[in-house]
Amino acid sequence: MVDAVVQKGLEDVVALESRICFIDGKGGRLIYHGYDIRDLAQHSTFEEVAYLLWYGRLPTQAQLEELGQRLVSLRSLPEEMGRLVDAIPPSSPPMDVLRTAVSALAVYEPSETKPGPSSIGGAQRLTAVLPTILGRFHRRRTGLPPLEPKPALSHAAYVYYSITGREPSALDSRALDVAFILHADHELNASTFAARVTASTLSDLYSAVTSAIGTLKGPLHGGANERVMELLAEIGTPDRADEVVRSKLAAHERIMGFGHRVYKVEDPRATILREWSRRVGEAHGDLHYYELLRQVEGVVHREKGLYPNVDLYSGSVYALLGIPSDLFTPLFAASRVAGWTAHVLEEYQDLRLIRPTASYVGPVDLVYVPIAERGGPETDRAAPPPSKPVRVGSAD
Ligand code: COA
């Protein structure tokens, strides 16, 4: 019975200090270690951003090349792990597969190459290996054999290759790379917080990333871009956008890809991805998604004054690249893993067990009744139902 204001969802609670990521919600800016996301999306690569997140500074050319080679060298799965992924039922949600595989990897890593439980080596290993797990599972469920490694590919191109078996065009590869840069970190979003909570008990990096994947999986966090594509399928043609969106709003439904807990203006990641959705659409000769999304944006802004977030345009880019929609959230994990692991390493540097308190609202001083004497309305009370229905939305 703590006599304090309860901040449900820890909204506006400042839980820790971090040097990794800053979100300026009013100014619409996102900063990784001091660098504006717009500059990073224009000039850098996912590997460069991962280096920045892990080491706190941009790499030199030599350091970047070394990291690239290291990530390539860490892509393979131990044989037992390959067999384990192959044994997972093909109908399983890919996020369940990722979570299970990362957890299992901790016990199957060969001891001679096993990274320390809290090392940057572990962060690199997990970042390198997630696409391999994803690709192996996806190919198996579609009846295809595992792929031979292609060492020359960047992380983003490797993700595409591991899923499709083809190398992406230069533009598609860059589109994925930019999407990965934009998704690499986002301060104390729910999955990163989950990773830090796990790390704060001095548990290992693999456990922290397993917690994070389980948290990202929820539709309130990682799943909105997939649902945007469902909305587009329902709308069908641009002339129906107004009618469909307005009827959803009238029914108090949320429109996925809009609104944000922290941004009060347009999410800067949405601005960049809008442009990439158009570019990729033009390159593929298919602007259908882009045009639909522009219509939806117009209606939602006019009716609710809401701005797009990162999830509005990302699915359209992935779909044009031929990536199945149930892999959109796993793709998010394959880039956010850089941020998760950077936060876990920061947590180890400034460790304090994360353990908030609850305001107890249950009874005290109940008299213990021996089991043989229980029964009847007093001792058979069901737990009260939740006061509010659970909302379905998503928040990164
Ligand atoms: N569609 C329709 N209405 C929305 C909305 C959306 N996407 N997002 C917020 N709103 C409305 C709410 O209904 C509420 O209106 P009300 O005051 O009339 O009830 C108001 O805006 C504030 O919503 P609230 O849930 O308090 O805002 P929040 O900051 O907690 O929510 C999100 C943030 C992300 C959970 C929310 O915007 C959302 O569900 N968006 C859709 C899912 C999504 O795209 N997620 C990706 C996030 S990166």
Residues whose N, C-alpha, C, O or C-beta is under 5 A from the ligand:
A	BS01	COA	A224 E253 R254 I255 M256 G257 F258 G259 H260 R261 N309 V310 D311 V392 G393 S394 A395 D396
